[in-house]
């Protein structure tokens, strides 16, 4: 009986090895998807399901004060808070070889996470994002002061309607998106970025540009900064800003091809 069990275990081990060596079968990857302003981890629902169905590990943290964590919002919530949210997840889950994805506002979050945890990351993906610049905030101080005058309680920016995010009012998921959008804390946009280790420098990076954008969008300044740079891959997709809502399958395929 003992010999039979050993033979069964050996056969199972060989089968597992053969499966792992099967041509075209890729090893599991680890994705951490970080949402943008007004959103929460909920916005990755469709994309996360597709990545998991393909056999990968996916984490979708919600940043403090947003989504299901809206009850934690306060004037003290800033960019550093959101960087800590993501970095703490990576450390607590003991993640390695992470493909870190940041959408929109999270273009300021993910390079600061990379600045702290570079050795734990495999690739950083910026999705229609504003790029963080060392020594500068997301918005200029005078712009922040002007927005504070009309902000809810002096620090919360009311969520725009779904078309502002590139989700047409008649889109099947428009009502779902609208229900879940929450006001965004202004201090997160006014904190100055400070890199101690070069941000995401030295890591492979991809920028995914959504082509259907609002006229005069700030992201227009990004392309000249990174296109044709050795560490960068520049990709485009013909859809609106909330690509994870409007084109989840195509977007998931783009992420699956990374790394």
Buried (B, 14 or more C-beta within 10 A) or exposed (E): EEEEEEEEEEEEEEEEEEEEEEEEEEEEBBBBBBBBBBBBBBBBBBBBEBBEEBEBBBBBBBBBBBBEBBEBBEEEBBBBBBBBBBBEBBEEEEBEEBBBBBBBBBBBBBBBBBBBBBEBBBBBBBBBBBBBBEEEBBBEEEEBEEBBEEBEEEBBBEBEEBBBBBBEEEBEBBEBBBEBBBBBBBBBBBBEBBBEEEBBEEBBBBBBBBEEBEEEEEBEEBEEEBEEEEEBBBEEBEBBBBBBBBBBEEBBEBBBEBB
